Amino acid sequence: MTFFTFLLPIVFALTGIACDIKRWRGHSAQIALFGARLAPIVLLMSLISWSFYAPSRYSLAQEAPVNGTMLTALMLILVVFMAWILVQFSQHYMQGSKRVARYYRWLMLTLSAVTLTLTSNHLLAFWAGWVGISLGLHFLLTYYPDRPRAIIAAHKKFILARTAEISLLSAFYLLAQAHDSWYITTIMTQMGEPLTWQEQTAAVLIAVAALMKCAQLPVHGWLMQVVEAPTPVSALLHAGIINLGGFLVLTFYPLLHLSPIAIWLLLIVAGLTTVLSALIMTTRISVKVRLAWSTSAQMGLMLLECALGLYELAVLHLLAHSVYKAHAFLNSSSAVEDFLQRKLAPDETPSATAWLIAILFSAIAVTVSIWLWGYEGPMSPWWLFGFALIILVAQGRSIPRPYSIFRLAATSVGLAVLYGGLKTLIAWLLENSLEGDAAFHTVAAYSAPDIWACMLFVALVSLAICLRYYAHLGWVRRFSTALFAGFYLDEWFTKITLKTWPVNLPARSKAKHQRRAFSLPTLTKRWKK
């Protein structure tokens, strides 16, 4: 079992090294594609060996080197699938680019580090893979060294990554000292109340590392600026690597859900990021920048779901977001046309009757789904889903050729039943991945965390409706201006970062800036004459 599992990161690592060997550089694209096509075969052998060895994490030997959970299996399938797609897409996208061998080397080495992190049951191996991901991504983000925005973004990412790694290593050391073991399964099975001070501190440090990894406010700016990197790198980051913050929380949730400080840290920071990033996204014109703000909001929502104990919903969200965001970035050229078509389409404000019909259909659909699937737990996700249905139905009744009442009613009920069914399916798949039901719906309906999430969703939907349909109001205009500026959060963070640790911009950029500085006075004198 261990051999086949760790063979996967070895395959990615060896193909990455081979891509940059001098005599093979001309065939780096073919070598990377071979590794991407070999990976599914290795993964299949690994999963088969898991099924013979043990079906769940807690039936494995607690000090086994492999973390063989259903969550790990789902993540590995996702990563291998994404690797194949990205390498195949890069065959044409990167063709003719300079230093393409360097690109494939760091792409494959980064994928190797990702699979190492996902499969490791040892804290130090997990941390080593985490560090390898950050270093590999840094070289990919600086693929165009003559672009100052890319260099500044990579510089900020580098500082935040080192901070997150120190936090994570400190947390792992405290856990190892408290439990006299470096194995994740051993530590998680020993969790119980009350937590020691080492466990409390470790939980907070893990939450901080996850928030940094997921680009939550106010350390989000680098994510918006890395669009200067090649499109496959953006897809890898937004569809895969940034999700590792959620994977970290899900892996250590038996610890985190026992720490109120860590849970409320996630609730507050991730919740506010969800609302603000989603609203700021609506003010952006660039397709890639809009997608970047969307990623920040989606990661905030996923961490919020984790804090609410909605383990299965967070996993479903992670998988769906990865597939969607990879498609969105790789298809970003077509997204421009789609965006313009939506802008040119008639956008009439729904009438009071349309809103009432939408509220009625949404309430019925949500009630039917909750009853059908026997749901028990926090209600805030259903509030958010209900709000989404309200907007969908109201828009469907406000277009020049409105949809029929029957069609909208059937769509509402169908989507609600599908949503509840997918949550139930993921919960069934993961039922053996945790010790008992400790991490399932640990937050009661309409408890303080659930009410906080409901308030956030009400604010998000209310402000989004005002920005779209009542933009002529004075306070909405002023609020939209503040959103367009991003509340200047990234400007302050960038200023502090560059004062603390300055970065040297590319020489080409400096020369270009100096030419402009010298030419402007000359032009001014000519205009005066």
C-alpha positions in Angstrom: 0.0 0.0 0.0 2.7 2.5 1.0 4.8 1.7 -2.1 2.0 2.5 -4.6 0.8 5.5 -2.7 4.2 7.2 -2.5 5.0 6.1 -6.1 2.6 8.9 -7.3 4.6 11.8 -6.0 7.8 10.0 -7.2 6.4 9.8 -10.7 5.6 13.6 -10.8 9.0 14.4 -9.3 11.0 12.3 -11.7 9.2 13.6 -14.7 9.8 17.2 -13.5 13.5 16.6 -13.0 13.7 14.9 -16.5 12.0 17.9 -18.1 15.0 20.2 -17.3 17.8 17.8 -18.1 19.9 19.5 -20.8 19.7 16.9 -23.5 15.9 16.3 -22.9 14.8 20.0 -22.7 13.5 19.9 -26.3 11.1 17.1 -25.3 10.0 18.5 -22.0 6.4 18.8 -23.1 6.2 15.2 -24.1 7.9 14.0 -20.9 5.5 16.0 -18.8 2.5 14.6 -20.7 3.9 11.1 -20.2 4.0 11.7 -16.5 0.5 13.1 -16.4 -0.8 10.1 -18.3 1.1 7.6 -16.1 -0.3 9.2 -12.9 -3.9 7.8 -13.2 -2.5 4.3 -13.6 -0.4 4.7 -10.4 -3.3 6.2 -8.6 -5.6 3.4 -9.6 -3.1 0.8 -8.2 -2.9 2.9 -5.0 -6.6 3.0 -4.5 -6.9 -0.8 -5.1 -4.2 -1.4 -2.5 -6.1 0.8 -0.1 -9.3 -1.2 -0.6 -7.5 -4.4 0.3 -5.6 -2.9 3.2 -8.3 -0.9 5.0 -11.5 1.0 4.1 -11.0 3.9 6.5 -8.4 5.9 8.3 -9.1 4.6 11.8 -8.9 1.0 10.8 -5.4 1.5 9.5 -2.4 1.1 11.8 -2.4 4.5 13.6 1.3 5.0 12.8 1.1 4.0 9.1 2.9 6.5 6.9 -0.1 6.8 4.6 -3.3 8.8 5.4 -5.7 6.5 3.6 -9.0 8.4 4.1 -11.9 8.8 1.6 -11.1 12.5 1.7 -7.5 11.8 0.6 -8.8 9.5 -2.2 -11.2 12.2 -3.5 -8.5 14.8 -3.4 -5.9 12.6 -5.2 -8.5 11.8 -8.0 -9.1 15.5 -8.4 -5.4 16.4 -8.5 -4.5 13.7 -11.0 -7.4 14.7 -13.2 -6.4 18.4 -13.0 -2.7 17.5 -13.7 -3.7 15.7 -16.9 -5.9 18.6 -18.1 -3.3 21.3 -17.3 -0.4 19.5 -18.9 -2.5 18.7 -22.0 -3.6 22.3 -22.2 0.0 23.5 -21.8 1.1 21.5 -24.9 -0.3 24.2 -27.1 -0.5 27.2 -24.8 3.2 27.1 -23.8 4.5 26.0 -27.2 7.3 28.3 -28.4 7.7 30.0 -25.0 11.1 30.7 -23.6 12.3 28.5 -20.8 9.4 26.1 -21.3 11.4 23.3 -19.8 11.7 25.3 -16.6 7.9 25.7 -16.6 7.3 22.0 -16.9 9.9 21.2 -14.3 8.3 23.3 -11.6 4.8 22.3 -12.6 5.5 18.6 -12.1 7.5 19.2 -8.9 4.7 21.3 -7.5 2.2 18.5 -8.3 4.6 16.0 -6.6 4.6 18.2 -3.4 0.7 18.4 -3.5 0.3 14.6 -3.7 2.9 14.2 -0.9 0.9 16.5 1.3 -2.3 14.7 0.6 -1.0 11.2 1.3 1.3 11.9 4.3 0.3 10.7 7.7 3.4 12.0 9.3 3.4 15.6 10.5 6.9 16.4 9.2 6.2 14.8 5.8 3.0 16.8 5.6 4.9 20.0 6.4 7.6 19.2 3.9 5.1 18.8 1.1 3.4 22.0 2.2 6.7 23.9 1.9 7.5 22.3 -1.4 4.1 23.5 -2.8 4.9 27.1 -1.9 8.4 27.0 -3.3 7.3 25.4 -6.6 4.4 27.9 -6.9 6.8 30.8 -6.4 8.9 29.8 -9.4 5.8 29.3 -11.5 4.4 32.8 -10.5 7.7 34.4 -11.5 7.8 32.7 -14.9 7.7 36.1 -16.5 10.5 37.9 -14.5 10.2 41.1 -16.4 6.6 41.8 -15.2 6.7 44.0 -12.0 3.2 43.1 -10.9 4.1 39.4 -11.0 7.2 40.0 -9.0 5.4 42.0 -6.3 2.6 39.5 -6.1 5.1 36.6 -5.8 7.1 38.6 -3.1 4.0 39.1 -1.0 3.0 35.4 -1.5 6.5 34.3 -0.5 6.3 36.3 2.8 2.9 35.0 3.7 3.8 31.4 2.8 6.8 31.5 5.1 4.6 32.9 7.9 2.0 30.2 7.4 4.7 27.5 7.3 6.2 28.7 10.6 2.7 28.7 12.2 2.1 25.2 10.9 5.4 23.8 12.0 4.9 25.3 15.5 1.4 23.8 15.7 2.8 20.4 14.6 5.6 20.5 17.2 3.1 21.3 20.0 0.8 18.5 19.0 3.7 16.0 18.8 4.9 17.1 22.3 1.4 16.8 23.7 0.6 13.4 22.3 4.2 11.9 22.0 3.6 11.1 18.4 4.2 12.6 15.0 1.4 10.7 13.2 -1.8 12.5 12.4 -4.1 9.5 12.9 -2.7 8.8 16.4 -3.1 12.5 17.4 -6.6 12.8 16.0 -7.9 9.7 17.7 -6.7 10.9 21.1 -8.6 14.2 20.9 -11.0 15.0 23.7 -12.2 17.8 25.9 -10.8 19.7 27.6 -7.9 20.7 25.3 -4.5 21.3 26.8 -2.8 24.7 26.2 -0.6 23.1 23.5 -3.7 21.8 21.7 -5.5 25.1 22.0 -2.5 27.0 20.6 -2.0 24.4 17.8 -5.6 24.8 16.8 -5.3 28.5 16.5 -2.1 28.3 14.5 -3.6 25.8 12.1 -6.6 28.1 11.6 -4.2 31.0 10.9 -2.2 28.9 8.4 -5.4 27.9 6.6 -6.7 31.5 6.4 -3.4 32.6 4.8 -3.3 29.7 2.4 -6.9 30.6 1.2 -6.0 34.3 0.6 -8.5 35.7 3.2 -8.8 39.4 3.9 -6.6 41.3 4.5 -3.8 39.1 3.1 -5.6 38.5 -0.2 -3.9 40.9 -2.6 -1.3 38.5 -4.0 -4.1 36.3 -5.3 -5.6 39.1 -7.4 -2.2 40.0 -8.9 -0.9 36.6 -9.9 -3.0 36.7 -13.0 0.2 37.9 -14.6 1.4 34.3 -14.6 0.6 31.9 -17.4 -3.1 30.8 -17.6 -2.3 27.1 -16.7 -0.5 28.4 -13.5 -3.6 30.5 -12.6 -5.8 27.4 -13.1 -3.5 25.3 -11.0 -3.5 27.8 -8.2 -7.2 28.6 -8.1 -8.5 25.1 -8.8 -6.0 23.1 -6.7 -3.4 24.6 -4.5 -5.5 27.3 -2.8 -7.9 24.5 -1.8 -5.3 23.0 0.5 -6.2 25.4 3.2 -9.6 23.8 3.3 -8.0 20.3 3.2 -5.8 21.3 6.2 -8.9 22.3 8.2 -10.8 19.2 7.2 -7.9 16.9 8.2 -7.4 18.5 11.6 -11.1 19.2 12.3 -11.3 16.7 15.2 -8.9 19.2 17.0 -10.3 22.5 15.6 -14.0 21.8 16.5 -13.0 21.5 20.2 -11.4 25.0 20.2 -13.9 27.9 20.3 -11.1 30.4 19.6 -10.1 28.7 16.4 -13.7 28.2 15.3 -14.7 31.8 15.8 -11.5 33.0 14.1 -12.6 31.1 11.0 -16.2 32.3 11.4 -15.3 35.9 11.6 -12.4 36.2 9.1 -13.7 33.8 6.5 -17.3 35.0 6.9 -16.4 38.7 6.3 -14.1 37.7 3.4 -17.0 35.8 1.8 -19.2 38.9 1.9 -16.7 41.5 0.9 -14.9 39.5 -1.8 -18.2 38.5 -3.4 -19.3 42.1 -3.5 -16.0 43.5 -4.7 -16.0 40.9 -7.5 -19.0 42.6 -9.1 -17.0 45.9 -9.6 -14.2 44.3 -11.6 -13.9 44.4 -15.4 -11.0 42.0 -16.0 -12.3 38.4 -16.3 -9.3 36.9 -14.5 -9.4 39.4 -11.7 -13.1 38.7 -11.2 -12.3 35.0 -11.0 -9.6 35.7 -8.5 -12.0 37.7 -6.2 -14.5 34.8 -6.7 -11.9 32.3 -5.5 -11.2 34.4 -2.3 -15.0 34.5 -1.6 -15.4 30.8 -2.3 -12.5 29.8 -0.1 -14.0 32.0 2.7 -17.4 30.2 2.3 -15.7 26.8 2.4 -13.8 27.7 5.6 -17.1 29.0 7.0 -18.7 25.7 6.3 -15.9 23.9 8.0 -16.3 26.1 11.1 -20.1 25.3 11.1 -19.2 21.5 11.2 -20.6 21.0 7.7 -17.8 18.6 6.8 -19.6 17.0 3.8 -20.7 20.3 2.4 -17.2 21.7 2.5 -15.8 18.6 0.6 -18.6 18.9 -2.0 -17.8 22.7 -2.3 -14.1 22.0 -2.6 -14.6 19.5 -5.5 -17.1 21.5 -7.4 -15.2 24.7 -7.1 -12.0 23.1 -8.3 -13.6 21.7 -11.5 -15.5 25.0 -12.2 -12.5 27.3 -11.6 -10.2 25.2 -13.8 -12.7 25.3 -16.6 -13.2 29.1 -16.1 -9.5 30.0 -16.3 -8.7 27.7 -19.2 -11.8 29.0 -21.0 -11.2 32.6 -20.0 -11.0 33.9 -23.6 -14.6 32.8 -24.2 -15.6 34.2 -20.8 -15.0 37.7 -22.2 -17.7 37.2 -24.8 -20.1 35.7 -22.3 -19.5 38.6 -19.9 -20.3 41.2 -22.7 -23.4 39.3 -23.7 -24.7 39.4 -20.1 -23.9 43.1 -19.9 -25.8 43.9 -23.1 -28.8 41.7 -22.1 -31.8 43.6 -20.8 -31.8 43.7 -17.0 -35.2 44.7 -15.7 -35.8 45.2 -12.0 -38.1 42.3 -10.7 -41.6 43.5 -9.7 -43.1 42.9 -6.2 -45.1 40.0 -7.6 -42.0 38.4 -9.0 -40.2 38.7 -5.6 -43.2 37.2 -3.8 -43.4 34.2 -6.2 -39.7 33.7 -5.9 -39.9 33.7 -2.0 -42.8 31.2 -2.1 -41.1 28.8 -4.5 -37.8 29.0 -2.6 -39.5 28.3 0.8 -41.4 25.3 -0.6 -38.3 23.8 -2.3 -36.1 24.2 0.7 -38.7 22.7 3.0 -39.3 19.7 0.7 -35.6 19.0 0.5 -35.0 19.2 4.2 -37.9 16.9 4.9 -36.9 14.4 2.1 -33.3 14.0 3.2 -34.0 14.2 7.0 -31.5 17.0 7.4 -30.5 18.1 10.9 -27.8 20.7 11.5 -27.1 24.4 10.9 -29.7 26.2 8.8 -27.5 29.0 7.4 -26.5 26.9 4.3 -30.2 26.5 3.5 -30.7 30.2 3.9 -28.0 30.9 1.4 -29.4 28.3 -1.0 -32.9 29.7 -0.5 -31.6 33.3 -1.3 -30.0 32.0 -4.5 -33.2 30.4 -5.6 -35.1 33.6 -4.9 -32.8 35.6 -7.2 -33.0 32.9 -9.8 -36.8 32.7 -9.9 -37.2 36.5 -9.7 -34.9 37.0 -12.7 -36.7 34.3 -14.6 -39.9 36.2 -14.2 -38.4 39.6 -15.1 -36.8 38.9 -18.5 -38.6 40.0 -21.7 -39.9 36.4 -22.2 -40.4 35.2 -18.7 -40.3 31.5 -17.9 -43.6 29.8 -16.9 -44.6 29.4 -13.3 -44.6 25.6 -13.6 -41.1 25.5 -15.1 -39.7 27.8 -12.3 -41.4 25.7 -9.6 -40.1 22.5 -11.0 -36.6 23.9 -11.3 -36.6 25.2 -7.7 -37.7 21.9 -6.2 -35.3 19.9 -8.5 -32.3 22.0 -7.5 -33.1 21.8 -3.8 -33.5 18.1 -3.9 -30.3 17.7 -5.9 -28.4 19.9 -3.4 -29.6 17.9 -0.5 -29.0 14.6 -2.3 -25.4 15.5 -3.1 -24.7 16.5 0.6 -26.2 13.2 1.7 -24.1 11.3 -0.8 -20.8 12.9 0.3 -21.7 12.4 4.0 -22.3 8.7 3.2 -18.9 8.4 1.4 -17.1 10.1 4.3 -18.9 8.4 7.2 -15.9 6.2 8.0 -13.3 9.0 7.6 -13.9 10.4 11.0 -14.0 8.9 14.4 -17.7 8.4 15.0 -19.8 11.5 14.2 -17.6 13.9 16.1 -17.1 16.3 13.2 -20.5 16.0 11.6 -22.9 18.9 12.4 -21.2 19.9 15.6 -23.1 23.2 15.5 -26.7 23.2 16.4 -29.4 25.0 14.3 -29.7 28.7 15.2 -26.8 28.6 17.6 -24.5 31.6 17.8 -22.3 30.5 14.9 -25.3 29.6 12.8 -27.0 33.0 13.5 -23.7 34.8 12.6 -23.6 33.0 9.3 -27.3 33.7 8.6 -26.6 37.4 9.3 -23.7 37.4 6.8 -25.8 35.8 4.1 -28.6 38.2 4.6 -26.2 41.2 4.3 -24.6 39.7 1.2 -27.8 39.1 -0.7 -29.3 42.4 0.3 -26.3 44.4 -0.7 -25.9 42.4 -4.0 -29.6 43.2 -4.9 -29.1 46.9 -4.2 -25.9 47.0 -6.2 -27.6 45.4 -9.2 -31.1 46.8 -9.2 -30.8 50.1 -7.2 -27.4 51.4 -8.3 -28.9 54.9 -8.8 -29.3 55.5 -5.0 -26.7 57.8 -3.5 -25.5 55.5 -0.7 -25.3 52.6 -3.2 -23.0 54.7 -5.4 -20.7 55.6 -2.5 -20.6 52.0 -1.3 -19.8 50.8 -4.9 -16.9 53.3 -5.0 -15.5 51.8 -1.8 -15.9 48.3 -3.2 -14.1 49.3 -6.3 -11.1 50.4 -4.2 -11.3 47.2 -2.2 -11.5 49.3 0.9 -7.8 49.9 0.3 -6.9 46.8 2.3 -4.3 45.5 -0.1 -2.7 48.9 -0.5 -2.0 49.1 3.2 -0.7 45.5 3.3 1.5 46.1 0.3 2.9 49.3 1.8 3.7 47.5 5.1 5.2 44.6 3.2 7.5 46.7 1.1 8.7 48.7 4.0 9.4 45.6 6.0 11.0 43.6 3.2 11.7 45.6 0.0 11.8 43.9 -3.3 14.0 44.7 -6.4 11.9 45.2 -9.5 13.1 43.9 -12.8 15.8 46.0 -14.4 13.8 46.2 -17.6 10.9 47.7 -15.7 13.1 50.2 -14.0 14.6 51.3 -17.3 11.2 51.7 -18.8 10.1 53.8 -15.8 13.1 56.0 -16.1 12.6 56.6 -19.8 9.1 57.7 -19.1 10.3 60.0 -16.3 12.9 61.7 -18.5 10.5 62.0 -21.5 7.7 63.6 -19.7 9.4 67.0 -18.9 10.6 67.2 -22.6 7.0 66.6 -23.8 5.7 69.2 -21.4 8.2 71.8 -22.7 7.2 71.1 -26.3 3.5 71.4 -25.4 4.1 74.8 -23.8 5.9 76.0 -26.9 
